[in-house]
Amino acid sequence: MFSKRIRNVQPSGTVMLSNKVKRLKDQGLDILSFTLGEPDYSTPAHIIDAAKEALDGGLTHYTSSLGMTDLREAVAKMVNEKNGIKCDYENVIILPTKLALYMVIQSFINPGEHVIYQNPGWVSYGPMVTLAKGTPVPVRMRHDAEGWNWDPRDIKNHITDKTKALILNTPSNPTGSLVSRETQMEIAEIAEEKDILIISDEVYENLVYDDEHHSIGSLDVASDRTVTVSGFSKSYAMTGWRIGWMVASKETIIMVNKLQQHSLTCLPPFVQRGALAAIQNGTHCVEKMRDEFKARRDLLIPMLNEIDGISCETPKGAFYSFFKMDMGFKSMDLAEMLLYKAHVALTPGSAFGSAGDGFLRMSYAASRENLEEGAKRIGEFARSLKKK
Ligand SMILES: Cc1ncc(COP(=O)(O)O)c(C=O)c1O
């Protein structure tokens, strides 16, 4: 009875793992989980207050499917000033970030058309392309002592006459790497030459350490062919609010709005009010969280590198360490063993594509105490494997 489309899609590897962790925790085991892709902070109080006020004020009905105009204007202003992307409110639609990615793929991809993205890369790009009956084309990133790098030559080599779009994720999940301005320029030129759409996923844009975030959509050569997607989840600890934005040409917004009208309709108005308060109150709370993530990163990475068999470069953004564990096991087996023997839950690198095998993702959106205990358990586990 089920459609071929849905049968072809694998369930999310990361969600399956968190279900296992939950079962073990329910059995009373002291499991330390570092699998979560969300800040471990509460949403700042001024954002919650704005949403409560909106509820008390009766904002409980539909809004425009494009989003409330004042929020669209605030996003446009911020994206102009911060990201350097020229836009006004008509270039903006308000929707959950994940749905924005889903909808842009649905709006552009015809059956059989290819979409290129990073390998290792976020778990949902491939399934989203499959659901549009497109062909996912994960392109391996190069890995060396400096970290992960997406080489434009590798992208070019995978372009065929069926290639319609490429997804660029910076800072990237799971590697924490950034796509440099020079690489963005080269990718933009390739996209221009081959007439390819660029989908830029910048959901971690505010979590960049010792470097700067750059939006490919701010490059003149890319501005007309780029759809930029970002949101409030990771920057403002608002993952449960399900709100983000898409910035694109007015024609694209009109198309995506049709999907919004026939599916979600709109985001709740009180959620939109909370998001507006987030923008209006400036970035002080974002900076505080970012500084703490950086401190945790600087605590964790040396601890991991001290473990014999583990190597990890310092991630430049997001809140993930992506480390290599050279023990002769596949990362799925390592993750299972770590879970059952060391009671540490990590995400196997293979969940993010073939290039991630041999790696494990550990989120450092966790307390310093848990990071220290987690690294200790991983170290003991690694030593016990070496002894065998
Ligand atoms: C790379 C990437 N893009 C998009 C999303 C979706 O963000 P949201 O949960 O705000 O919809 C995530 C969430 O983990 C992500 O890691």
The ligand as an SDF file (V2000), in Angstrom:
LIG
                    3D

 16 16  0  0  0  0  0  0  0  0999 V2000
   22.6680   20.8750    8.9920 C   0  0  0  0  0  0  0  0  0  0  0  0
   21.2790   21.0390    9.5000 C   0  0  0  0  0  0  0  0  0  0  0  0
   20.3810   21.6560    8.7230 N   0  0  0  0  0  0  0  0  0  0  0  0
   19.1100   21.8340    9.1140 C   0  0  0  0  0  0  0  0  0  0  0  0
   18.6760   21.3850   10.3440 C   0  0  0  0  0  0  0  0  0  0  0  0
   17.2450   21.5750   10.7330 C   0  0  0  0  0  0  0  0  0  0  0  0
   17.0850   22.5630   11.7010 O   0  0  0  0  0  0  0  0  0  0  0  0
   15.7310   22.7420   12.4780 P   0  0  0  0  0  0  0  0  0  0  0  0
   15.6820   21.7090   13.5440 O   0  0  0  0  0  0  0  0  0  0  0  0
   15.7980   24.1120   13.0310 O   0  0  0  0  0  0  0  0  0  0  0  0
   14.6030   22.5840   11.5100 O   0  0  0  0  0  0  0  0  0  0  0  0
   19.5740   20.7270   11.1980 C   0  0  0  0  0  0  0  0  0  0  0  0
   19.1190   20.1980   12.4900 C   0  0  0  0  0  0  0  0  0  0  0  0
   19.7830   19.4520   13.1610 O   0  0  0  0  0  0  0  0  0  0  0  0
   20.9110   20.5490   10.7690 C   0  0  0  0  0  0  0  0  0  0  0  0
   21.8380   19.9410   11.5420 O   0  0  0  0  0  0  0  0  0  0  0  0
  1  2  1  0
  2  3  1  0
  2 15  2  0
  3  4  2  0
  4  5  1  0
  5  6  1  0
  5 12  2  0
  6  7  1  0
  7  8  1  0
  8  9  2  0
  8 10  1  0
  8 11  1  0
 12 13  1  0
 12 15  1  0
 13 14  2  0
 15 16  1  0
M  END
$$$$
